[in-house]
Amino acid sequence: MDDWRNGGFGLYLHWPFCQSKCPYCDFNSHVAATIDQGRWQRAYLSEIRRLGAETEGRVLNSVFFGGGTPSLMEPDLVAAILETVRATWPLANDLEVTLEANPGSVEAGRFRGYRAAGVNRISMGIQALNDADLRKLGRLHTVAEARAAFDVARTTFDRVSFDLIYARQDQPLEHWRSELTEALTMAADHLSMYQLTVEDGTAFGDRFKRGKLRGLPEEELSADMYALTQDLCEAAGLPAYEVSNHARPGAESRHNLIYWRGGDYAGVGPGAHGRLTFPTGRWATEAPRAPAAWLERVERDGTGEGPRVRLDAEDHALEYLMMSLRLREGLDRGRHAALAGRPLDERRVADLREMGMIDTDDERIFATTEGRMVLNSVITALAGA
């Protein structure tokens, strides 16, 4: 029951509102004309206290405000949440508090308010450094506004990350090289680079089904873009510590490492997921996705969660396998064997090593650069599925 300590303990808070819905986005985000932030504050604080009573005494390593667009939250709401967090759990000396922001919602005064509340890391959704592609992605900001917002964040917070999307429509390899080179001059200590994916239920997904989403790259070009990303970031001192995330040593996202290292995390807000370990086992938690339904549930029932699902040993081991192989540090063989009740099949390990998909030593298994490009296949082979 103490396995979660290998990853630590974090708190995720979901703010479900955005100024507009991006056509590629399948996150739980909604556009609302008015938001009663006082009502949301009461619900968040109630959930934090409920979960705190269940996890009393645990040292909290991170808090993450995700969304949606959390930079639409009033600083007073963020301050009230973090004040309650401080009263609920003992805090790690290096507590990381991240807030996601979109450039169009960045104001210097608001950011100073977040910093005063206790936020110490900003993750900014820039997505492209090309105005034409920003419009294609449905973003409301321009490159100039993104750079201005980044400058505000950089002068307010010591730690700033931003996201970019590549393998966009009609994007040549050399254009991505130029754009990424420009991004690497912006003095961020952490970059997240995601390949554009077309998800069901999104506007892009609907267009794709109707044959209207043209200019998507061939698989070979997407692979070349991924390889180029690894090379340029490594040369700039931001190596990949996870499949899509690059950081200067020591600037890795501590909150996301909790997920990838198989730690525990409490999820608060519409659609938020969690993993919590108790003497009865490890449990998956999930909340209703609809903002109104979640609010009403908290107010009526005193909990925003749906029914919890207990993870058996096989599920727990598979989840650790899937998450840990995303990391450069890889999978701890002994830990996985303890969770699964048996070691991995050495024949499968040897086959993947011979194919150049993984490296191994006596204690760990690591996906190679080639293996990370087809990681789902590597995981499937190791799991024996």
Secondary structure as a PSIPRED ss2 file (coil, helix, strand):
# PSIPRED VFORMAT (PSIPRED V4.0)

   1 M C   1.000  0.000  0.000
   2 D C   1.000  0.000  0.000
   3 D H   0.000  1.000  0.000
   4 W H   0.000  1.000  0.000
   5 R H   0.000  1.000  0.000
   6 N H   0.000  1.000  0.000
   7 G C   1.000  0.000  0.000
   8 G C   1.000  0.000  0.000
   9 F E   0.000  0.000  1.000
  10 G E   0.000  0.000  1.000
  11 L E   0.000  0.000  1.000
  12 Y E   0.000  0.000  1.000
  13 L E   0.000  0.000  1.000
  14 H E   0.000  0.000  1.000
  15 W E   0.000  0.000  1.000
  16 P C   1.000  0.000  0.000
  17 F E   0.000  0.000  1.000
  18 C E   0.000  0.000  1.000
  19 Q C   1.000  0.000  0.000
  20 S C   1.000  0.000  0.000
  21 K C   1.000  0.000  0.000
  22 C C   1.000  0.000  0.000
  23 P C   1.000  0.000  0.000
  24 Y C   1.000  0.000  0.000
  25 C C   1.000  0.000  0.000
  26 D C   1.000  0.000  0.000
  27 F C   1.000  0.000  0.000
  28 N C   1.000  0.000  0.000
  29 S C   1.000  0.000  0.000
  30 H E   0.000  0.000  1.000
  31 V E   0.000  0.000  1.000
  32 A C   1.000  0.000  0.000
  33 A C   1.000  0.000  0.000
  34 T C   1.000  0.000  0.000
  35 I C   1.000  0.000  0.000
  36 D C   1.000  0.000  0.000
  37 Q H   0.000  1.000  0.000
  38 G H   0.000  1.000  0.000
  39 R H   0.000  1.000  0.000
  40 W H   0.000  1.000  0.000
  41 Q H   0.000  1.000  0.000
  42 R H   0.000  1.000  0.000
  43 A H   0.000  1.000  0.000
  44 Y H   0.000  1.000  0.000
  45 L H   0.000  1.000  0.000
  46 S H   0.000  1.000  0.000
  47 E H   0.000  1.000  0.000
  48 I H   0.000  1.000  0.000
  49 R H   0.000  1.000  0.000
  50 R H   0.000  1.000  0.000
  51 L H   0.000  1.000  0.000
  52 G H   0.000  1.000  0.000
  53 A H   0.000  1.000  0.000
  54 E H   0.000  1.000  0.000
  55 T C   1.000  0.000  0.000
  56 E C   1.000  0.000  0.000
  57 G C   1.000  0.000  0.000
  58 R C   1.000  0.000  0.000
  59 V C   1.000  0.000  0.000
  60 L E   0.000  0.000  1.000
  61 N E   0.000  0.000  1.000
  62 S E   0.000  0.000  1.000
  63 V E   0.000  0.000  1.000
  64 F E   0.000  0.000  1.000
  65 F E   0.000  0.000  1.000
  66 G E   0.000  0.000  1.000
  67 G E   0.000  0.000  1.000
  68 G C   1.000  0.000  0.000
  69 T C   1.000  0.000  0.000
  70 P H   0.000  1.000  0.000
  71 S H   0.000  1.000  0.000
  72 L H   0.000  1.000  0.000
  73 M C   1.000  0.000  0.000
  74 E C   1.000  0.000  0.000
  75 P H   0.000  1.000  0.000
  76 D H   0.000  1.000  0.000
  77 L H   0.000  1.000  0.000
  78 V H   0.000  1.000  0.000
  79 A H   0.000  1.000  0.000
  80 A H   0.000  1.000  0.000
  81 I H   0.000  1.000  0.000
  82 L H   0.000  1.000  0.000
  83 E H   0.000  1.000  0.000
  84 T H   0.000  1.000  0.000
  85 V H   0.000  1.000  0.000
  86 R H   0.000  1.000  0.000
  87 A H   0.000  1.000  0.000
  88 T H   0.000  1.000  0.000
  89 W C   1.000  0.000  0.000
  90 P C   1.000  0.000  0.000
  91 L E   0.000  0.000  1.000
  92 A E   0.000  0.000  1.000
  93 N E   0.000  0.000  1.000
  94 D E   0.000  0.000  1.000
  95 L E   0.000  0.000  1.000
  96 E E   0.000  0.000  1.000
  97 V E   0.000  0.000  1.000
  98 T E   0.000  0.000  1.000
  99 L E   0.000  0.000  1.000
 100 E E   0.000  0.000  1.000
 101 A E   0.000  0.000  1.000
 102 N C   1.000  0.000  0.000
 103 P H   0.000  1.000  0.000
 104 G H   0.000  1.000  0.000
 105 S H   0.000  1.000  0.000
 106 V C   1.000  0.000  0.000
 107 E C   1.000  0.000  0.000
 108 A H   0.000  1.000  0.000
 109 G H   0.000  1.000  0.000
 110 R H   0.000  1.000  0.000
 111 F H   0.000  1.000  0.000
 112 R H   0.000  1.000  0.000
 113 G H   0.000  1.000  0.000
 114 Y H   0.000  1.000  0.000
 115 R H   0.000  1.000  0.000
 116 A H   0.000  1.000  0.000
 117 A H   0.000  1.000  0.000
 118 G C   1.000  0.000  0.000
 119 V C   1.000  0.000  0.000
 120 N C   1.000  0.000  0.000
 121 R E   0.000  0.000  1.000
 122 I E   0.000  0.000  1.000
 123 S E   0.000  0.000  1.000
 124 M E   0.000  0.000  1.000
 125 G E   0.000  0.000  1.000
 126 I E   0.000  0.000  1.000
 127 Q E   0.000  0.000  1.000
 128 A C   1.000  0.000  0.000
 129 L C   1.000  0.000  0.000
 130 N C   1.000  0.000  0.000
 131 D H   0.000  1.000  0.000
 132 A H   0.000  1.000  0.000
 133 D H   0.000  1.000  0.000
 134 L H   0.000  1.000  0.000
 135 R H   0.000  1.000  0.000
 136 K H   0.000  1.000  0.000
 137 L C   1.000  0.000  0.000
 138 G C   1.000  0.000  0.000
 139 R C   1.000  0.000  0.000
 140 L C   1.000  0.000  0.000
 141 H C   1.000  0.000  0.000
 142 T C   1.000  0.000  0.000
 143 V H   0.000  1.000  0.000
 144 A H   0.000  1.000  0.000
 145 E H   0.000  1.000  0.000
 146 A H   0.000  1.000  0.000
 147 R H   0.000  1.000  0.000
 148 A H   0.000  1.000  0.000
 149 A H   0.000  1.000  0.000
 150 F H   0.000  1.000  0.000
 151 D H   0.000  1.000  0.000
 152 V H   0.000  1.000  0.000
 153 A H   0.000  1.000  0.000
 154 R H   0.000  1.000  0.000
 155 T H   0.000  1.000  0.000
 156 T H   0.000  1.000  0.000
 157 F C   1.000  0.000  0.000
 158 D C   1.000  0.000  0.000
 159 R E   0.000  0.000  1.000
 160 V E   0.000  0.000  1.000
 161 S E   0.000  0.000  1.000
 162 F E   0.000  0.000  1.000
 163 D E   0.000  0.000  1.000
 164 L E   0.000  0.000  1.000
 165 I E   0.000  0.000  1.000
 166 Y E   0.000  0.000  1.000
 167 A C   1.000  0.000  0.000
 168 R C   1.000  0.000  0.000
 169 Q C   1.000  0.000  0.000
 170 D C   1.000  0.000  0.000
 171 Q C   1.000  0.000  0.000
 172 P C   1.000  0.000  0.000
 173 L H   0.000  1.000  0.000
 174 E H   0.000  1.000  0.000
 175 H H   0.000  1.000  0.000
 176 W H   0.000  1.000  0.000
 177 R H   0.000  1.000  0.000
 178 S H   0.000  1.000  0.000
 179 E H   0.000  1.000  0.000
 180 L H   0.000  1.000  0.000
 181 T H   0.000  1.000  0.000
 182 E H   0.000  1.000  0.000
 183 A H   0.000  1.000  0.000
 184 L C   1.000  0.000  0.000
 185 T C   1.000  0.000  0.000
 186 M C   1.000  0.000  0.000
 187 A C   1.000  0.000  0.000
 188 A C   1.000  0.000  0.000
 189 D C   1.000  0.000  0.000
 190 H E   0.000  0.000  1.000
 191 L E   0.000  0.000  1.000
 192 S E   0.000  0.000  1.000
 193 M E   0.000  0.000  1.000
 194 Y E   0.000  0.000  1.000
 195 Q E   0.000  0.000  1.000
 196 L C   1.000  0.000  0.000
 197 T C   1.000  0.000  0.000
 198 V C   1.000  0.000  0.000
 199 E C   1.000  0.000  0.000
 200 D C   1.000  0.000  0.000
 201 G C   1.000  0.000  0.000
 202 T C   1.000  0.000  0.000
 203 A H   0.000  1.000  0.000
 204 F H   0.000  1.000  0.000
 205 G H   0.000  1.000  0.000
 206 D H   0.000  1.000  0.000
 207 R H   0.000  1.000  0.000
 208 F H   0.000  1.000  0.000
 209 K H   0.000  1.000  0.000
 210 R C   1.000  0.000  0.000
 211 G C   1.000  0.000  0.000
 212 K C   1.000  0.000  0.000
 213 L C   1.000  0.000  0.000
 214 R C   1.000  0.000  0.000
 215 G C   1.000  0.000  0.000
 216 L C   1.000  0.000  0.000
 217 P C   1.000  0.000  0.000
 218 E C   1.000  0.000  0.000
 219 E H   0.000  1.000  0.000
 220 E H   0.000  1.000  0.000
 221 L H   0.000  1.000  0.000
 222 S H   0.000  1.000  0.000
 223 A H   0.000  1.000  0.000
 224 D H   0.000  1.000  0.000
 225 M H   0.000  1.000  0.000
 226 Y H   0.000  1.000  0.000
 227 A H   0.000  1.000  0.000
 228 L H   0.000  1.000  0.000
 229 T H   0.000  1.000  0.000
 230 Q H   0.000  1.000  0.000
 231 D H   0.000  1.000  0.000
 232 L H   0.000  1.000  0.000
 233 C H   0.000  1.000  0.000
 234 E H   0.000  1.000  0.000
 235 A H   0.000  1.000  0.000
 236 A C   1.000  0.000  0.000
 237 G C   1.000  0.000  0.000
 238 L C   1.000  0.000  0.000
 239 P C   1.000  0.000  0.000
 240 A E   0.000  0.000  1.000
 241 Y E   0.000  0.000  1.000
 242 E E   0.000  0.000  1.000
 243 V C   1.000  0.000  0.000
 244 S C   1.000  0.000  0.000
 245 N E   0.000  0.000  1.000
 246 H E   0.000  0.000  1.000
 247 A E   0.000  0.000  1.000
 248 R C   1.000  0.000  0.000
 249 P C   1.000  0.000  0.000
 250 G C   1.000  0.000  0.000
 251 A C   1.000  0.000  0.000
 252 E C   1.000  0.000  0.000
 253 S C   1.000  0.000  0.000
 254 R H   0.000  1.000  0.000
 255 H H   0.000  1.000  0.000
 256 N H   0.000  1.000  0.000
 257 L H   0.000  1.000  0.000
 258 I H   0.000  1.000  0.000
 259 Y H   0.000  1.000  0.000
 260 W H   0.000  1.000  0.000
 261 R C   1.000  0.000  0.000
 262 G C   1.000  0.000  0.000
 263 G C   1.000  0.000  0.000
 264 D E   0.000  0.000  1.000
 265 Y E   0.000  0.000  1.000
 266 A E   0.000  0.000  1.000
 267 G E   0.000  0.000  1.000
 268 V E   0.000  0.000  1.000
 269 G C   1.000  0.000  0.000
 270 P C   1.000  0.000  0.000
 271 G C   1.000  0.000  0.000
 272 A C   1.000  0.000  0.000
 273 H E   0.000  0.000  1.000
 274 G E   0.000  0.000  1.000
 275 R E   0.000  0.000  1.000
 276 L E   0.000  0.000  1.000
 277 T E   0.000  0.000  1.000
 278 F E   0.000  0.000  1.000
 279 P C   1.000  0.000  0.000
 280 T C   1.000  0.000  0.000
 281 G E   0.000  0.000  1.000
 282 R E   0.000  0.000  1.000
 283 W E   0.000  0.000  1.000
 284 A E   0.000  0.000  1.000
 285 T E   0.000  0.000  1.000
 286 E E   0.000  0.000  1.000
 287 A C   1.000  0.000  0.000
 288 P C   1.000  0.000  0.000
 289 R C   1.000  0.000  0.000
 290 A C   1.000  0.000  0.000
 291 P H   0.000  1.000  0.000
 292 A H   0.000  1.000  0.000
 293 A H   0.000  1.000  0.000
 294 W H   0.000  1.000  0.000
 295 L H   0.000  1.000  0.000
 296 E H   0.000  1.000  0.000
 297 R H   0.000  1.000  0.000
 298 V H   0.000  1.000  0.000
 299 E H   0.000  1.000  0.000
 300 R H   0.000  1.000  0.000
 301 D H   0.000  1.000  0.000
 302 G C   1.000  0.000  0.000
 303 T C   1.000  0.000  0.000
 304 G C   1.000  0.000  0.000
 305 E C   1.000  0.000  0.000
 306 G C   1.000  0.000  0.000
 307 P C   1.000  0.000  0.000
 308 R C   1.000  0.000  0.000
 309 V E   0.000  0.000  1.000
 310 R E   0.000  0.000  1.000
 311 L E   0.000  0.000  1.000
 312 D C   1.000  0.000  0.000
 313 A H   0.000  1.000  0.000
 314 E H   0.000  1.000  0.000
 315 D H   0.000  1.000  0.000
 316 H H   0.000  1.000  0.000
 317 A H   0.000  1.000  0.000
 318 L H   0.000  1.000  0.000
 319 E H   0.000  1.000  0.000
 320 Y H   0.000  1.000  0.000
 321 L H   0.000  1.000  0.000
 322 M H   0.000  1.000  0.000
 323 M H   0.000  1.000  0.000
 324 S H   0.000  1.000  0.000
 325 L C   1.000  0.000  0.000
 326 R C   1.000  0.000  0.000
 327 L E   0.000  0.000  1.000
 328 R C   1.000  0.000  0.000
 329 E C   1.000  0.000  0.000
 330 G C   1.000  0.000  0.000
 331 L E   0.000  0.000  1.000
 332 D E   0.000  0.000  1.000
 333 R H   0.000  1.000  0.000
 334 G H   0.000  1.000  0.000
 335 R H   0.000  1.000  0.000
 336 H H   0.000  1.000  0.000
 337 A H   0.000  1.000  0.000
 338 A H   0.000  1.000  0.000
 339 L H   0.000  1.000  0.000
 340 A H   0.000  1.000  0.000
 341 G C   1.000  0.000  0.000
 342 R C   1.000  0.000  0.000
 343 P C   1.000  0.000  0.000
 344 L C   1.000  0.000  0.000
 345 D C   1.000  0.000  0.000
 346 E H   0.000  1.000  0.000
 347 R H   0.000  1.000  0.000
 348 R H   0.000  1.000  0.000
 349 V H   0.000  1.000  0.000
 350 A H   0.000  1.000  0.000
 351 D H   0.000  1.000  0.000
 352 L H   0.000  1.000  0.000
 353 R H   0.000  1.000  0.000
 354 E H   0.000  1.000  0.000
 355 M C   1.000  0.000  0.000
 356 G C   1.000  0.000  0.000
 357 M C   1.000  0.000  0.000
 358 I E   0.000  0.000  1.000
 359 D E   0.000  0.000  1.000
 360 T E   0.000  0.000  1.000
 361 D C   1.000  0.000  0.000
 362 D C   1.000  0.000  0.000
 363 E C   1.000  0.000  0.000
 364 R E   0.000  0.000  1.000
 365 I E   0.000  0.000  1.000
 366 F E   0.000  0.000  1.000
 367 A E   0.000  0.000  1.000
 368 T C   1.000  0.000  0.000
 369 T H   0.000  1.000  0.000
 370 E H   0.000  1.000  0.000
 371 G H   0.000  1.000  0.000
 372 R H   0.000  1.000  0.000
 373 M H   0.000  1.000  0.000
 374 V C   1.000  0.000  0.000
 375 L H   0.000  1.000  0.000
 376 N H   0.000  1.000  0.000
 377 S H   0.000  1.000  0.000
 378 V H   0.000  1.000  0.000
 379 I H   0.000  1.000  0.000
 380 T H   0.000  1.000  0.000
 381 A H   0.000  1.000  0.000
 382 L H   0.000  1.000  0.000
 383 A H   0.000  1.000  0.000
 384 G C   1.000  0.000  0.000
 385 A C   1.000  0.000  0.000
